């Protein structure tokens, strides 16, 4: 997997920039900072801006951009949290890392959050949580996270997924595969562009995995999720240019197509082809991985959590290239949280 490696001058420039912003804002979730993030991002090193711009506009076959070379102070960030539901004070030690993630993401589009996921935060904390070991969710550990496109069930799913690793002592792999150049039978390929398939909401958006505040604060918050579970819309898996398509898939949360054998055969062929292509990507502290969420799938290998304050821990964020398409699902034009 190609990596963009920062040089010492670029690291110094980024540290100076994130420090300046951290002195002004006590939280990366500050609405004013989120509005200004794309402006601040233009102060990042030109070589990095050019590389991310190229990734955004040319849609390379790799479908992934890994930024390396940013140092993370292991002592400063503190222990890996026991849960994602952290206060602003608890998140303060990683404020500069969150700022960097948002700035880099703002070079690709607008950073977004979901009201039904991690309390509507833009930047999510992902670490193993006790009691969730066997769950098909990012905060699980002992169950493999099946490869998928992020938030595939939702028509407003992001164009990119960003992950910044703070800790990965056991070198737990992220799994990854690009769709580019995948070969299937032409009839299967054409069928996948037809609306035969349903994707149900993944576990991270369901009320049982909300914080207590979320679950009881708005009784109608999860109405859309419940409707998507009981009345899912049939959609195509592939879209766009047939020679270089976009993908929307999450096999673990998809039921077999029982009313069209041809569509089920095409789905199984695609799953088999991606299974054969899936590869491991080990991300280490300070590395930021941007996955093209329209051109690739990703997942995670199973692992045994330590629960000793040293577990795998990363920051996660979604990015959209067209914020306006979600306007009716946000409280106002400035909001970055989809309801």
HELIX and SHEET records of a PDB file:
HELIX    1   1 UNK A    8  UNK A   24  1                                  17    
HELIX    2   2 UNK A   31  UNK A   40  1                                  10    
HELIX    3   3 UNK A   41  UNK A   43  5                                   3    
HELIX    4   4 UNK A   46  UNK A   58  1                                  13    
HELIX    5   5 UNK A   74  UNK A   77  1                                   4    
HELIX    6   6 UNK A   88  UNK A   91  1                                   4    
HELIX    7   7 UNK A   92  UNK A   94  5                                   3    
HELIX    8   8 UNK A   95  UNK A  106  1                                  12    
HELIX    9   9 UNK A  118  UNK A  120  5                                   3    
HELIX   10  10 UNK A  186  UNK A  191  1                                   6    
HELIX   11  11 UNK A  203  UNK A  205  5                                   3    
HELIX   12  12 UNK A  207  UNK A  209  5                                   3    
HELIX   13  13 UNK A  212  UNK A  217  1                                   6    
HELIX   14  14 UNK A  223  UNK A  230  1                                   8    
HELIX   15  15 UNK A  251  UNK A  253  5                                   3    
HELIX   16  16 UNK A  261  UNK A  277  1                                  17    
HELIX   17  17 UNK A  323  UNK A  329  5                                   7    
SHEET    1   A 7 UNK A   3  UNK A   5  0                                        
SHEET    2   A 7 UNK A  64  UNK A  68  1                                        
SHEET    3   A 7 UNK A 288  UNK A 292 -1                                        
SHEET    4   A 7 UNK A 160  UNK A 167 -1                                        
SHEET    5   A 7 UNK A 313  UNK A 320 -1                                        
SHEET    6   A 7 UNK A 110  UNK A 114 -1                                        
SHEET    7   A 7 UNK A 337  UNK A 338  1                                        
SHEET    1   B 6 UNK A   3  UNK A   5  0                                        
SHEET    2   B 6 UNK A  64  UNK A  68  1                                        
SHEET    3   B 6 UNK A 288  UNK A 292 -1                                        
SHEET    4   B 6 UNK A 160  UNK A 167 -1                                        
SHEET    5   B 6 UNK A 313  UNK A 320 -1                                        
SHEET    6   B 6 UNK A 124  UNK A 127 -1                                        
SHEET    1   C 4 UNK A 145  UNK A 148  0                                        
SHEET    2   C 4 UNK A 296  UNK A 300 -1                                        
SHEET    3   C 4 UNK A 174  UNK A 178 -1                                        
SHEET    4   C 4 UNK A 279  UNK A 281 -1                                        
SHEET    1   D 2 UNK A 238  UNK A 239  0                                        
SHEET    2   D 2 UNK A 246  UNK A 247 -1                                        
END                                                                             
